[in-house]
Amino acid sequence: MARGKKYHVFMEHVTIDNMTLMKYRKILDDYIKKHDLWDVNTRECWLFDLIDFKLQGNAGLCYRSIRMLEMHWGFDSDNDDIDFYIIRHMQALQKKILEEEMAEKEAENK
């Protein structure tokens, strides 16, 4: 758990295993490309960056991504665990993707 003084959450606090992170990165990449979100600068883009930089071992860019999530997307390093934040938002995104796919199938069947 990564809680403590503000701005004391770093790359080493992301402890989700690499296989799960690679799965999340693929889901985020597909979603971002499908909805052309790179220009919009959404939470999904910053989560993708954080996961990608964690997998690369780039501490500086992980730190920047965590700070952006904190400044603009509701992550609070005083009260939130970065792993739980990632998992919670990935679960919500996966649910949203399934709902979109079901809606697309329904539209095709009409």
C-alpha positions as a Python dict, from the first residue, in 0.01 Angstrom:
ca = {
    (1, 'M'): (0, 0, 0),
    (2, 'A'): (137, 338, -99),
    (3, 'R'): (7, 597, 139),
    (4, 'G'): (185, 880, 302),
    (5, 'K'): (288, 1238, 261),
    (6, 'K'): (166, 1402, -58),
    (7, 'Y'): (384, 1330, -363),
    (8, 'H'): (548, 1028, -204),
    (9, 'V'): (405, 770, -443),
    (10, 'F'): (660, 648, -695),
    (11, 'M'): (715, 374, -953),
    (12, 'E'): (807, 115, -690),
    (13, 'H'): (462, 153, -537),
    (14, 'V'): (306, 6, -851),
    (15, 'T'): (330, -360, -752),
    (16, 'I'): (81, -517, -994),
    (17, 'D'): (251, -808, -1171),
    (18, 'N'): (391, -750, -1522),
    (19, 'M'): (151, -992, -1694),
    (20, 'T'): (-149, -802, -1558),
    (21, 'L'): (13, -470, -1650),
    (22, 'M'): (72, -594, -2006),
    (23, 'K'): (-294, -701, -2028),
    (24, 'Y'): (-406, -360, -1902),
    (25, 'R'): (-172, -183, -2147),
    (26, 'K'): (-324, -378, -2439),
    (27, 'I'): (-680, -301, -2328),
    (28, 'L'): (-597, 68, -2287),
    (29, 'D'): (-412, 85, -2619),
    (30, 'D'): (-702, -71, -2809),
    (31, 'Y'): (-955, 156, -2637),
    (32, 'I'): (-750, 472, -2692),
    (33, 'K'): (-696, 394, -3060),
    (34, 'K'): (-1062, 299, -3116),
    (35, 'H'): (-1184, 628, -2968),
    (36, 'D'): (-890, 842, -3090),
    (37, 'L'): (-819, 969, -2738),
    (38, 'W'): (-452, 1063, -2761),
    (39, 'D'): (-542, 1419, -2865),
    (40, 'V'): (-803, 1449, -2590),
    (41, 'N'): (-559, 1365, -2307),
    (42, 'T'): (-789, 1145, -2098),
    (43, 'R'): (-733, 944, -1782),
    (44, 'E'): (-694, 635, -2000),
    (45, 'C'): (-397, 797, -2174),
    (46, 'W'): (-224, 871, -1844),
    (47, 'L'): (-297, 521, -1711),
    (48, 'F'): (-151, 377, -2032),
    (49, 'D'): (159, 594, -1991),
    (50, 'L'): (202, 498, -1625),
    (51, 'I'): (172, 127, -1703),
    (52, 'D'): (398, 152, -2007),
    (53, 'F'): (667, 344, -1817),
    (54, 'K'): (644, 100, -1524),
    (55, 'L'): (701, -191, -1764),
    (56, 'Q'): (998, -4, -1914),
    (57, 'G'): (1137, 76, -1569),
    (58, 'N'): (1135, 451, -1636),
    (59, 'A'): (1100, 600, -1288),
    (60, 'G'): (1095, 965, -1398),
    (61, 'L'): (813, 927, -1645),
    (62, 'C'): (619, 705, -1400),
    (63, 'Y'): (648, 985, -1145),
    (64, 'R'): (520, 1238, -1399),
    (65, 'S'): (224, 1016, -1489),
    (66, 'I'): (134, 965, -1122),
    (67, 'R'): (150, 1343, -1065),
    (68, 'M'): (-79, 1403, -1365),
    (69, 'L'): (-328, 1147, -1231),
    (70, 'E'): (-309, 1328, -899),
    (71, 'M'): (-347, 1680, -1038),
    (72, 'H'): (-621, 1611, -1293),
    (73, 'W'): (-778, 1266, -1253),
    (74, 'G'): (-868, 1211, -888),
    (75, 'F'): (-572, 1013, -755),
    (76, 'D'): (-482, 1125, -400),
    (77, 'S'): (-144, 1001, -278),
    (78, 'D'): (-241, 1088, 79),
    (79, 'N'): (-538, 852, 77),
    (80, 'D'): (-524, 624, -228),
    (81, 'D'): (-313, 322, -313),
    (82, 'I'): (-187, 350, -673),
    (83, 'D'): (-242, -24, -737),
    (84, 'F'): (-604, -1, -623),
    (85, 'Y'): (-650, 315, -830),
    (86, 'I'): (-525, 139, -1144),
    (87, 'I'): (-728, -177, -1078),
    (88, 'R'): (-1047, 17, -996),
    (89, 'H'): (-1027, 222, -1314),
    (90, 'M'): (-936, -77, -1530),
    (91, 'Q'): (-1238, -267, -1397),
    (92, 'A'): (-1462, 30, -1477),
    (93, 'L'): (-1308, 63, -1824),
    (94, 'Q'): (-1350, -307, -1899),
    (95, 'K'): (-1717, -284, -1797),
    (96, 'K'): (-1759, 20, -2022),
    (97, 'I'): (-1595, -163, -2314),
    (98, 'L'): (-1829, -461, -2271),
    (99, 'E'): (-2131, -229, -2262),
    (100, 'E'): (-2012, -55, -2580),
    (101, 'E'): (-1960, -388, -2755),
    (102, 'M'): (-2308, -506, -2655),
    (103, 'A'): (-2461, -180, -2780),
    (104, 'E'): (-2272, -217, -3111),
    (105, 'K'): (-2400, -574, -3153),
    (106, 'E'): (-2756, -465, -3079),
    (107, 'A'): (-2725, -185, -3336),
    (108, 'E'): (-2596, -434, -3596),
    (109, 'N'): (-2890, -670, -3529),
    (110, 'K'): (-3153, -402, -3590),
}
